Amino acid sequence: MKLFENNYRSRFKLTSDQVFYWVYGMDTEESKRALIALLNVVLDRKDDPIIEVRLLNPVQKGFVIGDKPTVMDIKCETSSGELIDVEMQNGRLPFYPERSLFYGGKMVNSALEEGEDYDKMKKSIVISFVDRVLFPDIPGIHTRFLVKEEDTGHPLTDRLAMHFVELGKVSADRPVEELDPLERFAAYMKYCSDPQMEDYVNQLLDSGEEAVQMSEHVYKKVTESDLAREMLEREEKAAHDIATMKVHARREGLAEGRAEGRTEGRAEGRMEGRAEGIVTGVQQMKQALGLSAKGKTPEEIATELNLSIEIVRDMLDLEAVIE
């Protein structure tokens, strides 16, 4: 099957939280079927498969022109009452396990209606796909954490479980027929947008794995959507603009720190200068947007904030992108 006749496919990485949400988090029957297949393969529900889910946050942010970006986790409830939070994490990982525990704790807090007995508490499950290696000392791509007694492993309760799928450990070195269902699905997620891996992805599709096939069905439609393409381009431009602003702020911070350090001869002067400079760009952008909202022209804003007209225009252009 020719997967990359659509030239845009390579830009739609399924490891992007935006694309991940479009495939699994939209409130459509096709997206729900893909999500159910994902849940069944991660939770290994061959004998007791999930057959129905209800999205708890079906806000289609980021897919409608004019919408602002949002956190792209997917919250759902199964027909048996399980509460599940699914997220794609492709950014920095410090304290990510703690963040997942926080998410799980919030779900546990909402798993019992006011006045209900504790035995009515719904099971809360957090599933995190991580586009890196999170636990280098643990073999395998799938780890599952439960609340257990330290020495004996006796479970305290089964009301909270946290799953991590590390895509950073996925490799195309192993033949598809040697992979288990979750490994095939993880390999598909990692390589479905890579033109150099077209043959391998086709082998994954031919394997008959339901999660792979259901995902491809929705993913292909997303990559062919003109609206999705426009939104992806807007997202990329906004990300580049924000990165540029951060670089500008850092440069100002370094320059300010060096100047202060030379003048006062103190190491703390340099450190404070850097710290203040890091946030300078963000503070100045807030000020610029506030003045613009009051009807000030870019030239007037540049004069009032002692900035170049080019930087002010970049700030106002960024506002237009993210609004």
PyMOL commands that set and color helices and strands:
alter all, ss='L'
color gray80, all
select helices_A, chain A and resi 9-11+17-24+29-42+96-109+118-120+167-169+176-178+181-191+195-206+210-223+226-264+267-293+298-305+309-322
alter helices_A, ss='H'
color red, helices_A
select strands_A, chain A and resi 53-55+74-78+83-89+124-130+142-148+155-166
alter strands_A, ss='S'
color yellow, strands_A
deselect
rebuild
show_as cartoon
